[in-house]
């Protein structure tokens, strides 16, 4: 294959994935809009979706030494709509588990009269979790509690490769170490946005 043909193929594949991400993003926002959920669940879901979308852009369309360790870019041709949804759900589960592991967040849910059960139920309904998705979430959450890093990061990275790209690989601490900062930064961006929004909502009495 010539250089220009190769570049066109790469660009075509990238455009397909970007279009799939945009399509999934819009479908998710539509479900949130029509979910008739409690306002906090709607806000949480919107901000989570925005940050997941941004994170996937960073993971899928970057190049350099880190990607050699993380290993997603070289498998992009394996992505399709269903696999992108599967990756979204893995990240959503990570955000939910991380959010609920914070005692202050648990207390805030009590303040706005939202139980942890109903919070998870509302979020998972919007993102159309199946029983299998919930089983995966529960297993990863338990692993996150037992071994936050690097064991959990390695397991989550493996789930990405398996469910997102159809790739079976050995768990890699090197890959997990490269992967984890992206998750940490994405969650921090999400929680900063959520904190600002909840503060505003509480001030105006919308919660």
Secondary structure, 3 states (H helix, E strand, C coil): CCHHHHHHHHHHHHHHHHHHHHHHHHHHHHHHHCCCCCHHHHHHHHHHHHHHHHHHHHHHCCCCHHHHHHCCHHHHHHCCHHHHHHHHHHHHHHHHHHHHCCHHHHHHHHHCCCCHHHHHHHHHHHCCCCHHHHHHHHHHHHHHHHCCCCHHHHHHHHHHHHHHHCCCCCCCHHHHHHHHHHHHHHHHHHHHHHHHHHHHHHHHCCC
